[in-house]
């Protein structure tokens, strides 16, 4: 009987032993990334700088496009004015030679009533042609003058936006320097990065304002349509490892549905620096987002102690402490 009880107890003892082994073994931490390794002030400055740069660049591009159209209109107006100037000179010369025609002068120079009527009709037709020519010339000259003034204003607008872009670039670099980073970094580039499907823009080329209105496929929260597009495009490009987007935090883009953290390890966020294949995965993913920044509406990318910002490129990022804070275990993506 005792032997029977002993046999029945062996499986239970084996299970208990296995549990004790698991509890005693060192565990791999897979906690969600923390507050991105930076202060609330730093994140606000980076957001302001990135958005300001992108908006100024869009205005600059729009101004250049308008200037191209204005130059084309100016050339057409000048060509029309040059073409009509010959006709205008002919009208002016004839008026000078013949003077103003009156009913008496037409009667004196007419041999018969029929000749008088024929001459009157001829003069009326000529007057109509002359009138159209003069109006066309006046309009062409006016259009050319307006186009010239508009081009001058566009050049001024472009100069202003270039200054704004330079100011925003300096703002970002100053904010990073104040946090102990900001030095020019090697960055992550991959010439073979595929092109993503572009997110929708406004008719003027600007990015539409979006709110956290779409269900987040990675959490129980929400994301913006632009972030969802970026997430899906990354997956289509082969970047399918664990990702977490929406989360409740004190600041930043995650609680607004405008940011995602992409784990470099297949199983989740490990509390250690990515190495080998995991680091290559992160390098390629960071490069993918930068390569498609203008198509997707990327505000900034952080990976392996470096941050990419529009206008500044890759800069050192001084996140320290855990692997999550230093962004050595995940790629952070923030969207406009």
C-alpha positions in Angstrom: 0.0 0.0 0.0 2.8 2.4 0.9 4.5 1.6 -2.4 1.3 2.5 -4.2 1.0 5.8 -2.6 4.6 6.5 -3.3 4.1 5.8 -7.0 1.1 8.1 -7.2 3.1 10.9 -5.5 6.0 10.8 -7.9 4.3 12.8 -10.7 3.2 15.4 -8.2 6.7 15.7 -6.8 8.1 16.0 -10.3 5.7 18.8 -11.1 6.6 20.7 -7.9 10.3 20.3 -8.7 9.8 21.7 -12.2 8.0 24.7 -10.8 10.7 25.3 -8.3 13.3 25.2 -11.1 11.4 27.7 -13.1 11.0 30.0 -10.2 14.7 29.8 -9.4 15.8 30.4 -13.0 16.7 34.0 -14.0 13.8 35.5 -16.0 14.0 37.6 -19.1 12.2 41.0 -18.6 9.7 41.8 -21.3 8.2 44.9 -19.8 6.8 47.7 -21.9 9.2 50.6 -22.7 9.1 53.3 -20.1 8.9 57.1 -20.6 11.2 56.9 -23.6 14.3 58.0 -21.7 13.7 61.7 -21.9 12.0 64.5 -20.1 8.6 66.0 -20.8 10.3 69.3 -21.7 12.6 67.5 -24.2 9.7 65.7 -25.9 7.8 68.9 -26.2 10.7 70.7 -27.7 11.4 67.9 -30.2 7.8 67.8 -31.2 7.7 71.6 -31.7 10.9 71.6 -33.7 9.9 68.7 -35.9 6.4 69.9 -36.7 7.7 73.5 -37.3 10.3 72.2 -39.7 7.9 70.0 -41.6 5.3 72.8 -41.9 7.9 75.3 -43.1 9.2 72.8 -45.6 5.7 72.2 -47.0 5.1 76.0 -47.3 8.4 76.4 -49.0 7.6 73.6 -51.5 4.1 75.1 -52.1 5.7 78.6 -52.7 8.1 77.1 -55.2 5.3 75.4 -57.0 3.3 78.7 -57.2 6.4 80.5 -58.4 6.7 78.0 -61.3 3.1 78.7 -62.3 3.6 82.4 -62.0 6.7 82.3 -64.2 4.8 80.4 -66.8 2.0 82.9 -66.7 4.5 85.8 -66.9 6.1 84.3 -70.0 2.7 83.8 -71.7 1.7 87.4 -70.8 5.0 88.9 -72.1 4.7 86.9 -75.3 1.2 88.1 -75.8 2.2 91.6 -75.1 5.1 91.4 -77.6 2.8 90.0 -80.2 0.2 92.7 -79.8 2.7 95.5 -79.5 3.3 95.5 -83.2 -0.5 95.9 -83.8 -0.7 98.7 -81.2 2.2 100.5 -82.9 0.3 100.2 -86.3 -2.9 101.7 -84.7 -0.9 104.5 -83.1 0.8 105.3 -86.4 -2.4 105.3 -88.4 -4.1 107.5 -85.9 -1.2 110.0 -86.0 -1.2 110.1 -89.9 -5.0 110.2 -90.5 -6.2 112.1 -87.4 -9.7 111.6 -86.1 -12.3 110.8 -88.8 -15.5 112.8 -88.8 -18.8 112.5 -90.8 -17.9 115.6 -92.8 -14.5 114.2 -93.8 -16.0 110.9 -94.8 -18.6 112.7 -97.0 -15.9 114.8 -98.7 -13.8 111.7 -99.4 -16.7 109.6 -100.7 -17.7 109.5 -104.4 -21.2 108.2 -103.7 -23.6 107.1 -101.0 -22.6 103.5 -101.6 -19.0 104.3 -101.3 -19.7 106.2 -98.1 -21.5 103.2 -96.6 -18.8 100.8 -97.6 -16.2 103.0 -96.0 -18.2 103.4 -92.8 -18.5 99.6 -92.5 -14.8 99.1 -93.2 -13.9 101.7 -90.6 -16.3 100.1 -88.1 -14.7 96.7 -88.5 -11.2 98.2 -88.2 -12.2 100.0 -85.0 -13.5 96.7 -83.6 -10.3 94.9 -84.5 -8.2 97.8 -83.1 -10.3 97.8 -79.9 -9.8 94.1 -79.3 -6.1 94.5 -79.9 -5.7 97.3 -77.5 -7.7 95.6 -74.8 -5.7 92.4 -75.2 -2.5 94.3 -75.0 -3.6 96.1 -71.9 -4.6 92.8 -70.2 -1.4 91.1 -71.2 0.7 93.9 -69.7 -1.4 94.0 -66.5 -1.1 90.2 -66.1 2.7 90.4 -66.6 2.9 93.2 -64.0 0.8 91.2 -61.5 2.8 88.0 -62.1 6.1 89.9 -61.5 4.9 91.3 -58.2 3.6 87.9 -57.1 6.9 86.2 -57.9 8.7 88.8 -55.8 6.3 88.0 -52.9 6.9 84.2 -53.4 10.7 84.7 -53.3 10.2 86.6 -50.0 8.0 83.8 -48.7 10.6 81.2 -49.6 13.4 83.2 -47.8 11.2 83.3 -44.7 10.5 79.6 -44.7 14.2 78.8 -45.1 14.9 80.9 -42.0 12.1 79.1 -40.1 13.5 75.7 -41.1 17.0 76.8 -39.9 15.5 78.1 -36.6 13.6 74.8 -36.0 16.7 72.8 -36.8 18.6 74.8 -34.2 15.8 74.4 -31.7 15.9 70.6 -31.9 19.7 70.5 -31.6 19.7 72.9 -28.6 17.1 70.7 -26.9 19.1 67.5 -27.5 22.3 69.3 -26.4 20.6 70.4 -23.1 19.8 66.7 -22.5 23.4 65.6 -23.1 23.0 64.6 -26.7 22.7 66.2 -30.1 26.0 65.3 -31.7 26.0 64.3 -35.3 25.6 60.5 -35.4 26.2 57.8 -38.1 22.6 56.9 -38.2 20.8 54.0 -39.8 20.5 53.9 -43.6 19.5 51.0 -45.9 19.6 51.7 -49.7 17.3 48.6 -50.2 14.5 50.0 -47.9 11.2 49.5 -49.8 8.9 52.4 -50.5 5.8 52.6 -48.3 2.3 53.6 -49.5 2.0 57.3 -48.9 -0.5 58.5 -46.3 -3.2 61.0 -47.5 -2.4 64.7 -47.5 -4.5 67.9 -47.9 -4.8 69.4 -51.4 -2.1 71.9 -50.5 0.4 69.2 -49.5 0.1 69.7 -45.8 -0.8 66.9 -43.3 -4.4 66.8 -42.1 -5.0 67.0 -38.4 -5.9 63.6 -36.9 -7.0 62.3 -33.6 -6.9 59.0 -31.8 -10.0 57.5 -33.6 -8.9 54.1 -34.9 -8.7 50.9 -32.8 -5.1 50.1 -32.1 -4.3 46.6 -33.4 -1.5 46.2 -30.9 -3.3 47.2 -27.6 -6.8 48.0 -26.4 -6.3 51.7 -27.1 -6.5 53.8 -30.2 -4.3 55.3 -32.9 -4.5 57.9 -35.6 -5.2 56.9 -39.2 -1.6 58.0 -40.2 0.0 55.9 -37.5 -2.1 52.9 -38.5 -0.9 53.3 -42.1 2.7 53.4 -41.0 2.3 50.3 -38.8 0.6 48.3 -41.6 3.2 49.5 -44.2 6.0 48.3 -41.9 4.3 44.9 -41.5 3.9 44.7 -45.3 7.6 45.4 -45.6 8.4 42.4 -43.3 8.7 44.1 -39.9 6.3 41.9 -38.0 7.9 41.5 -34.5 6.1 42.5 -31.4 4.8 46.1 -31.3 3.0 48.3 -28.8 1.5 51.6 -29.7 -1.1 53.2 -27.5 -0.4 53.5 -23.8 -1.3 55.9 -20.9 1.6 58.1 -20.1 2.2 61.5 -18.7 3.4 63.0 -22.0 4.6 62.2 -25.4 2.7 60.7 -28.4 1.8 57.3 -27.1 -1.3 58.5 -25.2 -2.3 60.5 -28.3 -2.2 57.5 -30.5 0.7 58.9 -32.5 3.6 56.6 -31.5 4.6 52.9 -31.6 7.4 50.9 -30.0 8.7 48.1 -32.2 10.5 45.4 -30.3 13.8 44.3 -31.9 13.4 40.8 -30.4 10.8 38.4 -31.8 9.3 37.6 -28.4 8.9 41.1 -26.9 10.8 43.9 -25.1 13.9 42.3 -23.6 15.7 44.2 -20.8 19.0 44.0 -22.6 20.7 45.6 -25.6 19.8 44.1 -29.0 22.6 42.2 -30.6 23.1 40.1 -33.7 20.0 39.5 -35.8 17.9 41.6 -33.3 20.0 44.6 -33.8 20.1 44.2 -37.6 16.3 44.0 -37.5 16.2 47.3 -35.5 18.7 49.0 -37.8 16.7 48.1 -40.9 13.4 49.1 -39.3 14.7 52.5 -38.3 16.2 53.0 -41.8 12.8 52.0 -43.3 10.9 54.7 -41.4 13.5 57.4 -42.2 13.5 56.4 -45.9 9.7 56.8 -46.0 9.5 59.8 -43.6 7.9 62.2 -46.1 5.5 59.5 -47.4 4.3 58.4 -44.0 4.4 61.6 -42.0 7.1 60.7 -39.6 7.9 63.2 -36.8 11.0 61.4 -35.4 12.6 58.0 -34.9 14.7 56.8 -32.0 16.9 53.7 -32.0 20.0 52.6 -30.2 20.9 55.9 -28.5 20.3 57.9 -31.7 17.3 60.0 -32.9 16.3 61.1 -36.4 14.6 64.4 -36.9 13.5 66.1 -40.1 16.1 68.8 -40.9 18.7 67.5 -38.4 19.1 63.9 -39.5 20.5 61.3 -37.1 21.8 62.8 -33.8 23.0 61.2 -30.6 20.2 60.7 -28.0 21.3 60.5 -24.4 18.7 58.1 -23.0 20.4 56.1 -20.3 19.5 53.5 -17.8 17.4 50.5 -18.9 17.5 49.2 -22.5 14.1 50.7 -23.0 15.2 54.2 -21.9 18.2 53.9 -24.2 16.1 52.5 -27.0 18.5 49.6 -27.5 15.7 47.0 -27.3 13.1 48.8 -29.5 12.6 51.3 -32.3 10.4 54.2 -31.3 8.3 55.9 -34.0 6.5 59.2 -33.5 4.1 60.6 -36.1 3.0 64.1 -37.1 
